[in-house]
Amino acid sequence: VRFVSSTWVFGKLMCHVSRFVQYCSVHVSVLTLAAIALDRHQVIMHPLKPRMSMVKGGICIVVIWVMASCFSLPHAIYQTLTRFYIG
């Protein structure tokens, strides 16, 4: 919508929310790939140890989302909406 009308029409709140969602999705993706890499490392280095339980996996998911939210919050808080009037 911003590229069609050349302006941000969703207001200040959505400006902050959209920035938070953008950065949060990037952080979740990176942290999930890191968790997968750590899990693969453990499986390869210690093949006889038992695999990760469902509870531990759920805890990892919650930790990933909390960390991603904490990392993304400053971007949402300090995002500014500037108005330019072109006459």
Secondary structure, DSSP 8 states (H G I E B T S, - for coil): -HHHHSS--SHHHHHHHHHHHHHHHHHHHHHHHHHHHHHHHHHHH-TTS----HHHHHHHHHHHHHHHHHHHHHHHHT---------
